[in-house]
Amino acid sequence: MTFASRMTRAPRAFEPDRGADGLAHVQGIDAGLHDLIHGAAGCSPFLLGLLGVEGAWLTENIDTPEAARDAILAEVAQLPRADLEQGLRTAKRRMALLVALADLGGVWPLETVTRAITDLADGAVDICIRRLVAAEITRGKLPAMTEDDAQSAAGMVALSMGKQGAYELNYSSDIDLICLFDETRFDPDDYHEARAAFIRVTRKMTAILSDLGAGGYVFRTDLRLRPDASVTPVCLSMETAERYYESVGRTWERAAYIKARASAGDITAGEGFLKTLTPFVWRKHLDFAAIQDAHDMRLRIRDHKGLGGKLDLMGHNMKLGRGGIREIEFFTQTRQLIAGGRDPSLRARGTCDGLDALVAAGWVPDDTARTLQTHYRAHREVEHRLQMINDAQTHDLPQDGEGFDRLAAFMGVARADLERDLRDRLEEVHSLTEGFFAPGQGDVAPVDDFGKEITARWLTYPALRSDRAVQIFDRLRPEILTRLREAAKPDEALAQFDGFLAGLPAGVQLFSLFEANPQLTQLIVDIAATAPALAHYLSQNASVFDAVIGGGFFAPWPDTAGLRTSFDAALDGVDDYESRLDMARRWAKEWHFRIGVHHLRGLIDGIEAGRQYAQLAQVVVAGLWPHVLAQFVAKHGVTPGRGAAVLAMGSLGAGRLNAMSDLDLIVIYDADGEAASDGPKPLATRTYFARLTQALVTALSAQMPEGRLYEVDMRLRPSGRAGPVATSLAAFETYQRDAAWTWEHLALTRARAIAGAPDLLADIAAVRRAVLADKAAGDTVLADVADMRARIAAAKPPQGAWDAKIGAGRLQDIELLAQTACLRAGCGETALEAQLQAGIGWLSAAESAALAQGYALFWRLQAAARLLTGGALDPAELGEGGVRFILRETGMENTDALASAMAETAATASAIIARLLEGKTDGA
């Protein structure tokens, strides 16, 4: 297709005589382009001038604009040092003329237009750096560098910032660069000489690109985005820049690096540098404080430029003014900063691409994004027309009617239509973005004395030690106090919220999170009014609030396979081992919190919560195991054989945990003999697996910046504390058959392999089934269990009347009976209900149902107690909200009814258990 056949529009000549002059410069051009040339030259003195210089070139090349563009870029890449100044200016003129006509004629969309301009800027900067660095090498000014090093610019890179980084350069744009060099390529003694050479290269490059010569200029170049530009040289070492951002980098610099791109020179080194800045740019937690930073920045720009007030089209700044381009960019970048640390898919450089990513992740409504994208493209086209008129880096609409008439002609529309369209677009952008940025002022605080003594001390808390935290919290305070006053027992809720607030180590990020997401205020009030243990947990782990608004928090539970996929995805994006352990903690804490909130709000009951806590723990152990193993193998190598497997014991093996449960684990291995491992630090077999086991325990229980995952108990391994922490499969089988006590066989009824090679897991399961079948008919089982039950009763009395776990006929007692039933039946089930079912025959179906029903009551009570208090349960100390939760969970009308049900249920269960352990038949 020809250029003319692809055209969809053309400007009208504001000055027809100038339009005719333009046509005179391209007399042999396709007649289908005459209206385009006439309109362009008749509206833009600049384009008329370009036609006078490059008309012959245009006539020969315009019919295939993509080929013409590519040829310009190819010529730039081959320019010798002596031809840089003139060659680049020629390239800029030709590209400017080609791009303008393709834009004005509708042949290229906005993205193609800005990409062509950006590609030329990238190519110009790159060839300057390479040629100038080569010259410094030739002069011997870059120590130890050779001609081959010139191909990688001896470690120098230009980072394109802003619109160049996003391939969004406007028609007459400046280019913003940060020039760096890789200091690791030089001996420390040569550092200063190398730095001086790179500074010279940067200054010469800037002069070549920016100076206005006989052929015009190439690109005005701005180096002021570099770290501490007022005092630093124009080219910095990467180490210096990295130290700056780590120590004093600001939010506006984080936003700038969203679009940053290594575009010229040593691209590999530049990309490596950008990767080191990932933690600076993309915070690991949702960063709603960025909203206030961006809002403050917008206000400062408006004040500095005098752009505040109502919309007046005359002289309005399309970039920085009300409803302008910057509003859309800030809206997009700020939301990217908020969530991009958690979701790498949001780290798009382009504005429209960023909006698409935000829609896909659920952060921006689709209709909002589409509207902003449409207006963004329209704003950019207006901006380009303004700049094409005189090749001026301007964003201001005309100051008078004649100027608007010219712009309307250039746009190919009537002036009235242009003004109406501009006003509508600018106002809609302002409306969509202003509500996001402008912080609410909050209601007037209550005038009564509610909580006066408690609230008076809030300003002394660590979370409110900064002025900024106080300002944000003051806007939240009326809403918080209003919601606390609406609690069933306001004073209790206030006291527990006070505990939450007192425990916060810092406040700005969390308060910003609350301000941007008001639903969290009600959530924390609900938790404070109900579950002081959970409120205390939140004060130490406030980052888990991220999960509530990160998407999917109230979605259905994904089960084990879905959890494992999520866990693996979270760790796959992390490079080093320590960071993976921290990521595992962050991930697990969010899911753990999710279970607690769902339980508290009645979305799940205690039984389901127990199942979810167990699945979560299983996924964490099984998911971490390959990483622990890989880290260990890297140090010590592998041993012959099938390696090791992890067995869940106790409550985890039974598939039911509460909010405070630790994990009972054992490790079994199968090695081929006693040969040492083959790594850099070889270990004998027993030592190898003992240390591997300890590495797993450390990975789970070590205190790290993100806390710990679980406490681990390994006392259920063969011989308990006296035995090795890891046991060979052969030794495990021998011990279980020949030396284990009845209580260890009971523990084996809840053993469940959760990590390891599949064939090893299968063999361990086979050994377990064989041992249980072999021990099922043991003569002393009932007597041993009865003795064990008596010892437990003597050693661990109940912690009050409300203890759901300890005591005759309560959780521990029913679990003991279920394990006994399983052992006697020689069955492989690990869940309590299934074990009771397996025992029918020894106990009746009615007894099995009664025990299961009693267990459910006590489990619900225990699960609630662990969530609410983290310890013993006493309704008198629990508070109104907690009591209501307990009664809802147990289905009781009041605490008296609950106490009566507990006593009756326990008595029934205890009687059944005592009869069975005494060997009496049903009804005897």
N, C-alpha and C positions, 0 to 999 in steps of 0.2 A: 504493500500500500504506500502511496505517496504521502508526503507531508500534508498536501492540500486535501487529500481525501480523508485524512484523519481529523481535520479541524472541526471543532464544534462551536466555535465562537470567534469573535474578532472585536477589537476596540473601534470606537469611532474617532476620527481625527478631530481633536479640539482645535488645532490650527491646520486647516487643509493645505495651505501653502507649504508648510514644513512636511506634511505628509507626501506631497508631490516631490519635494526634494529627496525624501527617502527613497521613493520609487526610482528616481533618476540614478541612484547608486547601484541598483540591481536590475538593470534593463533586461537582462536575459533570463530572469527568474520566472518560474511557472506562474501563469496568469492567475491561477487559483489562489495565489498568495498575495495578490495586489491589495486587497482590502486589509489584510493583516499588516502588511508593511506600511501602508498608508496610515492606518490607525495608530500603529506603534510610533512611527516617526512624528505624527501629528500631535501626539500627547507627550512624548518624552524627548526633550532635547538631548539627553544622554544617548538614547538609542539611535537618534538621528546621527549623532557623532560617530557611533560605532559602525553604522552602515557606511559612512563616508570612508572609514579606514578599512573595514573588513567586508565590504559589499561583494567583492569578487570571490573571496573565499566562501562566503555564505551561499552565493549563487551555485557554486560547484558542489556544496556539501549538505545543504539543508534538506534535500529530499530523503536522506537516510540519517535522521538526527542521532539515533543511537550509535551508528557507526562513526559519525563525526565526533560525538562525545568521546568514544573509546579511543579514537585516533589522537585527540588532544591529550588525553591522559597518558597514552603510550609515549608520545613525544616528550612530555614533561619528565617521565621516568628515565629518559635517555639523555637529558641535557647535560653537557659538560660544564665544568665550573665556570669557564669563561663566558658561557652563554646564559647563565642563570638569570641575570637581571632582565635582559631583553626577552629571552625565551619565555619566562614566566609571565611577563606582561602581555605578550602576544596571546599566550594560552588563556589568560584571564579575559581579555577582550573577546576572543572567539567564543569562549564558554558563556560569558555574560550575554552575548547576542543570541546564541543558540537557545540557551535556557529561557531567556525572556520571550522569544517568539513561540517556543514550544508551550510555555505557560500561558501566554496571552491567547494562543489559538486553541487551548484546551487539548493539545496533543499529548502532553504529559500531565499526570495528576501531581498534586502537591508533593507526595513522597518521592516521586522521580525527580522533580525539580530540585528539592532540597538535597537529595542524595548526590546529584551531579555536582552541585556547588561544593558539597562536603568532600566528595572524592577529589576534586581539584585542590581543595585546601590541604587535604591529607597528602596528596602527591607533591605539592609544592613544598610543604614543610619537610617531608621525607627526603626529597632530593637535595634540599639545602643542607640538612644535617649530614647526610652521607658525604656530599662533596666537601663540605667544610671540615668535617672530621678527618677525611682523607688528607686534606691539605695540612692539618695539624700533625698528622702522623708523618707525612713527608718531611715536614720541618723539624721532626724529632721532639715535638712538644707534648706528645702523649707517651710517656715511658713504657717501654716493652711492647708497644703496639706495632703491628705490621700492616702491610697492605690488605692482608686477608681480614684483619679486624675492622677495616673500614666498611665491610659489607654488613656488619652488625653495629655500625656506628660506635664501635669501641665501648659499648655499654650505655650510650646516651639514648634517651627516649623522650619523646614529647607526648604528654598526655593531653588529649583533646577534652576540653571541658564544655559544659553547657550544650548549646545546640550543635556544635561540631561533634561532640561525643555521641550525640543521639542521631547523627546524620540528618539534622534539622536546620542547617544553616539557612538564614534568610538571604535575600537577594544581594544586599550590600553589607553583609554582616562583618563585624570584627570576628576574629578568632581568639578564643581564650585558651592559652596553653600553660601547662606546668612542665618545665624542663628539668629532668633528673638524670643522674648517671649512677651506674652500678659501681660503687666504690670497691666491691670485692674483687674486681678485675685488676686492681692495682696493688702493688706493695704499699704498706702503710707509709713508708718513707717517701713515696711518690705521690701521695694523696693531694697535696697542695698544688703541685705542678699540674696534675691531671685536672683538678678543679678549675684552675685558671684557664686551661685550654678549653674546657667545656663552656665556661663563661664567655670566652671570646667567640666560640661557635654560636652561642645563643644570641649574642649581640649582633654579630654579622648577619645571621639568619633573619633577625627582626628587621634589620635595615633593608635587606634585599626585598623582604615581603612588604614592608610598610612605607618605605620612602616613595614620595611622589616624583617619578622621573618623567622623561619625555614620553614614555608609553603609558603613563598613568601609574597606578599602584597595583600590587597583587592582592594582599589582604592586610588590613590594619590588624596588628598583632598586640594582644594584651596579655601581659605576664603577671598581672596583679592578683591572680587567684592562688599563687603559690603561698606556702606557709610564711606568715609574718612578713609580707611583701615589703613593708617599709624599711626593714633592716637586713633582709637576706639577699644574697646574690641571685642573679637571674637563673642560675642553674644550681641545683642542690644535689647532694648525695642522697640516695634513697634512705640510708640510715638516718640522716638528719631529718628528713621529711617524716619518716615513720615515728621518730621520737616526738616530734611536734604534735602529730595527730593523737598519739597515745596520751599525751600529757595535757594539752590545752585545746585540742580540736573542738570546734563549736558546731551547733546544729546546722547552721547554714553551709558549713563545709561538708558535713555529712550529706546534705541534700545535693551539693554540687557533685559529689562523687557517685551519685546515682547514675549520672550520664557519662562519667569519666571513661575514657577508652584509650588504650595505648595505640596511637595512630601513626607514629613515625619513628624511625630509628630502630633501636633494639626492642622489637615488639615483645619478644619472649621475656626479657627482663622487666618490661613495663607491666605485662600481665602478672608476673610474679609479685611485683610491688602492689598492684591492686588487690591481689589475693591476700596479702598481709594486712590490708586495711579492712578486710571483711568484718572483723569484730567491731571496728570503729564505726563503719557506716551502718551495718545491719546489726542492731542490738538483739540479744538473744531473747529478751522479753518484749511484749507489746509495749510500744513507746508512745503513749498518748501525750506525754509531756511535749512531744514535738509539735502538737497542735498549737500550744501557747507560744512556742518559739517562732513558729511560722507566722502566727498572727502578729506577734510583736514586730517581726521583720517587715511584714506588709505595711504596718502602720508607720514604721520608720521610713520606708521607701516613699510612702505617700506624703509624709510630712516633709521629707527632704526635697522631693520634686514638686511639692505644692499641688498634689493631685487629688486631694480630698474633696468632699462636697458632692453636690448633685451633678448628674451627667449633663454636660454641655458639649455637643458634637464639635463645635468650633475649637480646633486645637487639641482635641481630646487625644490622649496618648493610648494607642491601641495595644501597647505592650504592658505598661505599668498602671494605666488608669482603671477606673471602675469598670468591672466586667471584662477586662482585657486578657491578653494572652497569658500574662504572668499569673492571673487568678487561677486559670485552668491548670497551669503547670504546678503551682503551689498545692492546689487541691489534690492533684495526682501524686506528686512527690511526697507530700506529708503522709498520705495514707500508705504509700510504699514504705516510708521510714517506720511507721507504726508497726507494720506486720511483716515486713520483708525479712527480718531476722529469723522468724519462725517458718516463713514460706518462701523459699528461693524462687518460686514461679513469679513472684511479684517484682523481681529485680530487673525489670525491663528498662532500657534507656529511653526509648521513644515515648512521647506523651500519649499518643493514641494507643500504642502497644501497652503502656502501663495501665491505661483505663480498661483495656480488654482483659488484662490479667486480674485486675481488681474485681471486675465483674465475675470472672470465672471462679474466683476464690470467695465470692459472696460479700465483698467489702463495699461494693458500690452497686446500686440498682442498675439494671441494664438500660432502662430508659434515660436515667441520668447520664450515664456514660455516653450513650449514643448522641444525646443532645450536646454534651460538651465537646465531643469529637467533631460534630458537624460545625459548631460555632468556632472551634479551634481552627479548622481548615479554612473557614470563611475569613476569620480574622487574619490568618497568615496570608491569604491572597490579597486582602486589602493592604496589609503591611508591604507586600512585594510591590504592588502598584505604586505606593507612596515612595518606595526606594528607587524604583526604576525611573521615575521622572527625571531625577538629577544625580542618580547614583549616590544618594546621601543616606547615611546610617540614621534614618529618622523613623519614628513610630507615630508621629503626630499627624492627626487629620488636618486638613487645610484650615487656615485662620479666616478665610473670607469666602464669599460666594463664588468668585471666579475659580478659586482653588477647588471647590467642591464640583463645579461644573467640569473642570478638567479631569478630576478623579472619576466622576460618573461616566464621562466619555471613555476613559481608559478601561473602566469596568464593563463598558458596553451596555449600561443601563441608564434609565432616567434618573435625574438628580433626586427627585422626590422619593422614588423607590429606593435609591441608595440610602438616603437618610433614614427612612422608616426602617429598612432592614438593619442598618447599623444600630439604631437605637434599641430595637427589639432584641437583637442578639446580645448586646452589651448588658441590657437590663436582666435578661434571663440568666446569663452567666453569673452576674452579681448575685442574683437571687439564689441560685443553686449552690454557690460557694460561700457566701457570707455567713450563712447559718452554721456551716461546719467550722469556720474559723473563729467567729466572734464568741468568746466565752459568755455564758449566761451570768447575770449579776446576782442571781439568787433572790429569794424572798427576804423580807425583813425578819430577823430572828424573833422567836417568841419573846414576849415581854414579861412572862411570869417567871417564877423562880425554879422551874423544873430542873432538877439536877444541878443546882447552882454550885454546890460544894464540889461536886465531881468535875464539872466542866471548867471550873476556875483553875484547875491544875493542868489542863490540857496543853497550855502553851509551854509547860516545862518538859514535855515529852520529846524524845529524840526525833520523832516523825515531824515535829513542828518547830524544829530549830532554825529553819531558814525562812526568810521573808516570803520567798516564792511559795513554799509549802503552806504558810499561813494564809496567803492570799487565796490560794485555790481552796483550802479547807474552809475558809470563811464563806465561800460561795456554796459549799456543800452542807455546812453545819445546819442551816434551817431545815433542810429536807431530812437530814439524819435525825435531828431531834423530833421533828414531826412524826416520823415513822416509829421512833422509839416510844413516843408517848401513846401510839396506837397499839402497842404490844399488850398482851393479856396482863402482864405485870410490868409496867413501865420502869419502875425502879430497878427490878432485877435485870431487865434488858439493858438499861443504861449502865449498870455496874459491870455487866459482862462485855458490853461494847467498850467501856473504859479499859478493861483488861486487854482487849484486842488492840486498842490504840496505843496503850502504854508499851506493848511488846513490839511494835513496829520499829525497825531500826532506821527507816527513812520514809518520807511521805510523798515527795513530789510526784514520782511515777505512779504510785497507787492512787493518790488523790486525783491526778489527771485521768487515770483510767475510770474512776468512779464518775467524774464529771462528764466524760464523753459517753458513758454507758450507765444511765440512771438506774437500770434494772439491777445493777450490782448493789446499789444502796439497800434495796429491799432485801436482797439475798444476805448481806452481812448482818442486817438487823434480824432477820429470821434466825440466822445461826447464833447470833449473840443472845437472842431471847430463848434459845432452845438448848444449844450444845456448847457449853463453855470450853470443853476440851477441843472441839473443832475450831472454835474461835481463837483459842490460844495457838493451835497449829497454824492457822491462817496468818497470825501475826508474825510467825517465823518463816512462813512459806507463801507470802502474798503473791508470788509469781504465778501460783496455780489459778488465779483469777483469769489469767490469759486464756485458759482453756474454755472458760464460760462463753467468751465472745469470739473465740477463734473458729467457731463453726462446728456443728455436730455434737455439742455438749449434751443436748437433750435428745439425741438420736437413739434408736434402739441399740442395745448392747451387741457388739460385733462377734462375740464368742472367741474361742481360742485362736482360730485361724486368722480372723480379721485383726485381732490384737497383735499377733505375731507379725503380720504384714506391716502394720503401723510401726511397731517397734523396730523392725529391720530397716524400714525407710528412714526413721529418725537417726539411726546410727550410721547408715550408709553415707550420709552427708558429712561425716566427721572423720578427720584424718588420723589423729593420734589416739593412743589407747586411753590415756587419762581423760581426754575430752569425751571419748565414748562413754566412759563410766559416769561422767557428769551428765551427759545427755540422757543416759539411761535413768538417772535419778530425776531429772526434770520430767521426762516422759512418764515415769511411774507415778510421780507425785500428782500429776494432773489427772491421771486415770483414777488414782486412789481417792482424790478429792471428788471426782465425778461420782464415784460410787456413794460416798458419804452424803453428798447433796441429794442424789436421787433417793437414797434411803430416808433422809431427813424430810424430804418433801412428799414422801409417800408414793413416789413413782415405782419403787420396788420395796419389797418387805425384807425382813432380816434374813430369811432363808435365801432369797435371791441375792442379797448383798453378800452373804457368805460364799455363795458360788462364784460371784464375780471377783471378790477379793482373792479367792484361790486361783482362778484362771489368770488373774493379773500376775500373781506371784509365780505361777508356773511359766508364763511367757517370759518374765524377766529372767528367771534362772536359765531356762532353755535358750533364750535369746542371747544372753551374755556368755554362755558356755563356749561357743565357737571363738569369741573374741579373747576370752581368757586363755583358751587353748592355743590360739595362734600366737599370742604374746609370749606364752611360756615356751612354745616350740622354737620361736625365734632365738631364745636364749639358750635353751638346753637341748634342742633337737627332739626327735621322736624316738620312742622305744619300740622294739618289735612287738607285734601282737595287735590287739583290737582296741587298745586304749582304755578309757575309763567311761563310766556311766554315773549319772547322778540319780539317786532315788529320793523321792519325796516321802517323808514319813509323817506320822501324827496327823494333825488336822489338815495339812497340805495334801498328804497322801489320800485322805478321806474326801478331799475336794470341798472343804468348808473352813474359811478363816473369818476372823472378825477384824475390825479396824486397827487393832493393836497387836495382832498376832505376830510372833516370830516364826521362823521356818525351821522345821526338823528335817535335816538332810543327812544322807550318808553317800559315800563314794565307793564304788566297786570297780576294779580294773581287771583286765585279762591280758597279761604280758606273756611273751614267748620267752620263758626262761628269765635269767637274772642279768642279761647283758645290759651294759650302760647305754644311755641315750647317745645320739650321734651329733649333738650340737656343739656350739663354741664352748659351752660349759657343761660337759656331760655329767649325768647323775646316774647312780645305781637305781635299779628299778623301784625298790621300796621308797627310797628317798625321793625319787622323781615324782611318784604319785602322791606321796605325802605333801610335797611342796606344791604340786598342782592343786591339790585339795585346798591348801591354805590360800593359794592365789584366788580360788573361787570365793572362799569365805571373805577374803579381803575385798574383792570386787563388789560383794554384796553389802558388807557391813562397815567398810571404812568410812570415816567422816571426811567429806570432801566439801568444796565450796557449795555444792547443791545438796549437802546433807548426806544421809546414808539411805540405802534401800531397805534392808531388813537386818534384824539381829538373827544370827544363825546358831542353832543348837545341834550339835552332832553327838549327843550322849546316847542316841539310840543305835549307834554303830556297835558291832560285836565287841563285847567286854566293856562297853561304856567308856568312861573317861580313861580307863586303863589300856584300852586297845588302840591300835594305830588308827590315824584319822582316815586312811584309805585301806581297803581290804581287797585282796585278790579274790576272784570269783571262786576259786577252788577252796581257799581258806574260809570264805563266807559260807559255802555249802557245808563244809566239814563242821564248822562251829555250830551252825543252825541244827545240824543233825545230831551232833554228839555232845555239845557243851552248853548250848543255850538254855536258859531258864524259861519257864512258862511265860513270864511277862514279856520276854523277847520274842516268843512266838506270837503272842498277842499283838505286839508292835508290828510284826511282819504282816499281820492281816491288813494293815493300812499302808503297806509299802507300795509305791507306784513309781516306775522308772519314767523320768521326764526329759533326760538329755543323754546323748551318747549314740554310738553306732547302732543302727537298727538290729543287726544280727546279735550284738552283745546284749541289747535290751531284751530281745526274744529269749536268749539263754538265761538271763537273770529271772525273767518272768517264769520260765519253766522250772528253775530251781525253786523259786518261791512256792509255786503250786505243788511241787513234789514234797517239799518240806511240810507244808500245811496239811496235805493229804496224809502224810506219814504220821504226823503228830495228832491228827484228829481223834484218834482212839486212846490217847494217853490216859492212863489210870488216875493220875494225880491232878489233872487239869482243874476239875471243879474245886478240889481242896486247895490247890495253889491259888486259884482266883479268890476264893473265900478268904484265905489268909491275907492275900494282897489287899483286898477290900477293907479288912479290919485294920491293917497297918496304915492305909491311907486315912481312914477315919480318925485314927488316934493321932497321926502326925499332922494332919491338915484339917482342922475344924472349919466349918463355914464362917465367912466374914459377915455375920449378921443374917437376919431373917431374909434379906433380899438377895443373898448370894445365889446366883443361878447355876454356878459351876460346881462348887464343893458341897457335899452333903448327901445323905442317903436319898436315893431316888432322883438325884439331879443330874446335870449333864455328864460329869465325869463318871458317875455310877452307871448311867445308862450306856455310855460309850464302852465301859468295861464289859458290860453284859453283851453288847452287840459283838465285840471282838471275840468274846468267848463263844458265842453262837457261831460265828464265822469259823473259828478254829475247830470247833467240834464237827462242823459240817465239811471242813476241808475245802471251803469254797474260795474263789479268787476275788470276790467283790471287796471293794474298799470303802464304799459309801455306807453310812450307818443304816439307812432304811433297807438297803439290799442285804446287808449282813443279818438284820433281824428277820427278814423274809427267809433267808437261807436256814435260819435256826428253827423254823416251824416244824414241829414234830417233837422237838425237845421242849419248845414252848408253843402255846396255842396261837392260832391266828389272832384271836382277840387280845392275847397278851402282847403279841408283836405290834398290833395296832395301838394298844394303850401306851406302850413304851415309845413308839414313834411319835405319838401325839404329845406325850409328855416332853420328849426331847425337843419337839418343835416349839412348845411354849417356853422352855428354859433357854433354847437357843435364841429366840427372838428377844428375850429379856437380856441375855448376855450380849448379843450384838448391839442392842440399843445402849446398854450401859457403857460398852467400850467406845461407842461413837460419842455419847454425850459427855462422859466424865473421864474416860480413859482408865478408870479404876473401879472401886466398889460402888455399889448403887445404894442410895438412900433417898427415897422420894421426898423426905422432909427437907433435904438439902438441895434438891434438884431444880427447883423453880417451876413455875406454872407451865412454861413451854415444854420443858423436859418431861413433866408428868403427862401432859397431853400426848406427847410422842409415844411414851411407854404404853399408855392405855390404848392408843390407836394400834400400836404394833401387836399387842396381846389380845385385843378385842374385848377389853374389860371396861365396865362403866366407871369404876373408881378404884382407888388403891386398896380399899378394904376387900373389894371383890377379887382383885389381883392377888392379894395376900392369901385369901381363902383358897383360890384356885391353885396357887403354888403349893400350899400345904397339902391339899387333897391329892394333887397330881404326884407330888413327891412320895406321899405315903403309899399310894397305889403302886407306883413304880418300885419302891423299896421292897414292898411285900412280894412282888413278882420276882425280883432279883434274889431276895433271900431264899424264897422257896426253891428256885432253880439251882442256886449254888449249894443248897443243902441236899440236892438230889432227890427231892420229894416229887411225886407225880402231881399233876394238875388236880387241885381240889383236895389234896391230902392234908 
